[in-house]
Amino acid sequence: MLWERVLIPIDFSITTELLLNWAEKLSAMGLKEAVLLHVVDRNTIEKDRPQLIKEAKRGLTELEARLEAKSIQVKSRIETGIPSVHIVKIAEEEEVSMLLMGAIGKGVFKQVIAGSTAFNVARTSKIPVFIVKHYETNNEAIWETKEFEKILCPIDFSTCSTYMIERLKDHQNHIKGLVLLTVVEKGETQEEVNKMKENYLGRLVELGEDFYDSGSEIEFLIEEGIASKNIVKVANDKGVELIVMGMTGESFIPSLLLGSTAESVLRASKEPVLFIPYAK
């Protein structure tokens, strides 16, 4: 299960409350254990670190109690180093099934800043990364956790896409609505584009077959144009609560190490984004 044992990086910023809200929500969908991690940045003044660690211990203790009240087993760790590097390292050490991270943005589109800790972790993690967003509108903070019974999965028919769908099958009972989307970026002629669409539709239906058995409502979409813009637009138009993307792939979902579509979706989407890396 993707979120049975989760690592939650805590920096005591404005995203902390949002992360706790999501952890509590996930507890109703199978979350059993949480590892709370606070990383003291190595760039902090050395003489200040003992006090920072003391304050972090106090803060983590309070968060532990809140999650334990939801019957979640909790473990806390405090490390010193580069946050993004240590988050990935500790996630592997703790053998968690997913990382739950917060990102900060502003305005309707909640832009995630390139180079942020959340994005750097998503780029390098071999473990699924679930990124939720805190944003502000008209200077008022919006704390929002949504049910994600309806999700959007961009598909490029690579091995990565197939693996992503296979991982989601473990959560069919929590997926009431599923939108499978592929994007045709280019073709020599409109006739060629139409043939590609016809072929892609059949392949999308094949990928979604197993979800019918669980009673999920499935929608198949084929769009033309720039992949990232179409993904964000469809997510907004269809009212999905979660976008699930592969971290490597072919065509319009390239490796996050290269940026492009995945980075653009993360920056621009209003919805949480779950990145599932392909385990070769």
C-alpha positions in Angstrom: 0.0 0.0 0.0 1.3 3.4 -1.0 0.7 5.1 2.3 0.9 2.4 4.9 4.2 3.7 6.4 4.9 7.4 5.6 7.8 9.7 6.1 6.6 13.3 6.9 9.3 16.0 6.8 8.5 18.7 9.4 10.0 22.1 9.3 7.5 23.8 11.6 6.5 26.2 8.8 2.9 27.0 7.8 2.7 23.7 5.9 2.9 21.7 9.1 -0.8 21.9 9.9 -1.7 20.9 6.4 0.6 17.8 6.6 -1.0 16.7 9.9 -4.5 17.1 8.4 -3.5 14.9 5.5 -1.9 12.3 7.8 -5.1 12.2 9.8 -7.1 11.7 6.6 -4.8 9.0 5.3 -5.3 7.1 8.6 -8.8 6.3 7.5 -7.4 4.9 4.2 -4.7 2.6 5.6 -2.0 4.8 7.1 -0.6 2.8 10.0 2.8 4.3 10.8 4.4 7.8 10.4 8.0 8.8 10.7 8.3 12.5 11.5 11.6 14.0 10.4 13.1 17.4 11.2 16.3 18.3 9.5 18.4 21.1 11.0 20.0 22.8 8.0 23.8 22.5 8.1 24.0 26.2 7.1 22.6 27.3 10.5 25.1 28.8 13.0 26.6 25.9 14.9 26.2 27.5 18.3 22.4 27.8 17.7 21.9 24.2 16.8 21.4 22.8 20.4 18.6 25.2 21.0 17.1 24.4 17.6 17.2 20.7 18.3 15.7 21.2 21.7 12.8 23.2 20.2 12.3 20.6 17.5 12.1 17.8 20.0 9.4 19.7 21.9 7.5 20.4 18.7 7.7 16.8 17.4 6.4 15.5 20.7 3.3 17.5 20.4 2.8 16.3 16.8 3.3 12.7 17.9 0.5 12.9 20.4 -1.9 14.3 17.8 -1.2 11.4 15.4 -1.2 8.8 18.1 -4.7 9.9 19.0 -5.7 8.8 15.5 -4.2 5.3 16.2 -1.1 6.0 14.0 2.2 4.6 15.3 4.7 7.4 15.3 8.5 7.7 15.3 10.4 10.9 15.3 14.0 11.7 14.1 16.1 14.8 14.1 19.0 15.1 11.7 21.5 17.8 10.7 22.5 18.3 7.0 21.0 19.4 3.7 17.2 18.9 4.1 16.4 17.5 0.6 19.4 15.0 0.8 18.6 13.8 4.3 14.9 13.4 3.6 15.6 11.0 0.7 18.3 9.2 2.7 16.1 8.7 5.8 13.1 7.6 3.7 15.3 4.8 2.4 16.7 3.9 5.8 13.2 3.8 7.3 11.9 1.8 4.4 8.8 3.9 4.2 6.2 3.4 1.4 5.7 7.1 0.7 6.8 10.6 1.5 4.2 13.2 2.5 5.5 16.7 1.9 4.2 20.2 1.9 4.9 23.0 -0.6 4.2 26.7 -0.4 2.7 28.8 -3.2 0.6 31.9 -3.7 -2.6 32.7 -5.5 -5.0 30.5 -7.4 -2.4 28.4 -9.0 -0.2 27.8 -6.0 3.1 28.0 -7.9 5.7 25.7 -6.4 9.1 27.4 -6.5 11.6 25.5 -8.6 14.6 24.4 -6.4 12.4 24.0 -3.3 13.0 21.1 -1.0 9.8 19.4 -2.1 10.8 19.5 -5.7 14.3 18.4 -5.1 13.1 15.4 -3.2 10.6 14.5 -5.9 13.4 14.7 -8.4 15.7 12.2 -6.6 13.5 9.9 -4.5 13.1 6.3 -5.4 10.0 6.2 -3.2 6.6 7.7 -4.1 6.3 11.4 -3.1 2.9 13.0 -2.3 3.1 16.8 -2.4 0.3 18.9 -0.9 0.1 22.6 -1.0 -0.5 25.5 1.3 -1.5 28.7 -0.6 -2.9 32.1 0.1 -5.6 34.1 -1.6 -6.3 37.7 -0.7 -3.8 37.3 2.1 -6.0 34.7 3.8 -4.4 31.3 4.4 -6.4 28.4 2.9 -6.0 25.1 4.7 -7.7 22.5 2.6 -7.6 18.7 2.6 -9.8 17.0 0.0 -10.9 13.5 -0.4 -9.2 12.1 -3.5 -11.7 9.6 -4.6 -11.4 11.1 -8.1 -7.9 11.2 -9.5 -6.2 12.1 -12.8 -3.5 9.8 -14.3 -1.6 11.2 -17.3 -0.6 8.2 -19.4 2.2 7.9 -22.0 2.0 4.1 -22.5 5.6 3.7 -21.2 6.6 1.0 -18.7 6.4 3.8 -16.1 2.7 4.4 -16.9 1.9 0.7 -16.6 3.7 0.5 -13.2 1.9 3.5 -11.9 -1.5 2.0 -12.7 -0.5 -1.3 -11.1 0.4 0.5 -7.9 -2.9 2.3 -7.9 -4.8 -1.0 -8.1 -4.0 -1.5 -4.4 -6.2 1.5 -3.7 -9.2 0.8 -5.9 -11.6 0.9 -3.0 -10.7 4.6 -2.5 -10.9 5.5 -6.1 -14.5 6.2 -7.0 -13.6 8.2 -10.2 -10.6 7.8 -12.4 -9.6 10.0 -15.4 -7.0 8.5 -17.8 -5.5 11.1 -20.0 -3.1 11.0 -22.8 -1.8 14.0 -24.9 -1.0 13.9 -28.6 1.7 16.6 -28.9 2.3 16.4 -32.6 1.7 14.6 -35.9 2.7 15.1 -39.5 -0.9 15.5 -40.6 -4.4 15.6 -38.9 -5.1 12.2 -40.4 -2.0 10.9 -38.6 -3.2 12.6 -35.3 -6.6 11.0 -35.7 -5.1 7.5 -36.1 -2.9 8.1 -33.0 -6.0 9.1 -31.1 -7.9 6.0 -32.1 -5.0 3.8 -31.2 -4.5 5.5 -27.8 -8.2 5.2 -26.9 -8.0 1.5 -27.2 -4.9 1.3 -25.1 -6.4 3.6 -22.4 -9.5 1.4 -22.1 -7.2 -1.7 -21.7 -5.3 0.0 -18.9 -8.5 0.9 -17.1 -10.2 -2.5 -17.3 -9.3 -3.7 -13.8 -10.8 -0.6 -12.2 -14.3 -1.5 -13.5 -14.4 -4.5 -11.3 -14.2 -2.2 -8.2 -17.1 -0.1 -9.4 -14.9 2.9 -10.3 -16.3 5.5 -12.8 -13.7 5.8 -15.5 -13.3 8.5 -18.1 -10.9 8.4 -21.0 -9.5 11.6 -22.5 -7.2 12.3 -25.4 -6.1 15.9 -25.9 -3.8 17.7 -28.4 -1.1 20.2 -27.5 1.3 20.9 -24.7 1.1 18.0 -22.2 1.6 20.0 -19.0 -1.0 22.6 -19.9 -3.5 19.9 -20.8 -2.9 18.0 -17.6 -3.5 21.1 -15.4 -6.5 22.1 -17.4 -8.2 18.7 -17.3 -7.5 18.4 -13.6 -9.3 21.7 -13.0 -12.1 21.1 -15.5 -12.9 17.6 -14.1 -12.6 18.6 -10.5 -10.1 15.9 -9.6 -8.6 15.8 -6.1 -5.3 14.3 -7.0 -2.9 14.0 -9.9 -0.8 10.9 -10.1 2.3 11.0 -12.3 5.2 8.7 -13.2 8.7 9.9 -12.4 10.3 8.5 -15.5 8.8 7.7 -18.9 8.7 8.4 -22.6 7.2 11.1 -24.7 5.4 13.7 -22.7 6.3 12.5 -19.2 10.1 12.6 -19.1 12.3 12.0 -16.2 12.0 14.6 -13.4 15.8 14.9 -13.6 15.1 16.7 -16.9 12.3 18.8 -15.6 9.7 19.7 -18.3 6.2 18.3 -18.0 6.4 16.9 -14.5 8.0 20.1 -13.1 5.4 22.3 -14.9 2.5 20.3 -13.5 3.9 20.4 -10.0 4.4 24.2 -10.3 1.0 25.0 -11.7 -1.5 22.5 -10.4 -4.1 23.4 -7.8 -4.3 19.8 -6.7 -1.9 17.6 -4.7 0.5 15.6 -6.9 1.6 12.1 -6.2 4.8 11.0 -8.0 5.3 7.3 -8.4 8.8 6.3 -9.5 9.3 3.4 -11.8 11.2 0.6 -10.0 13.4 -0.9 -12.6 
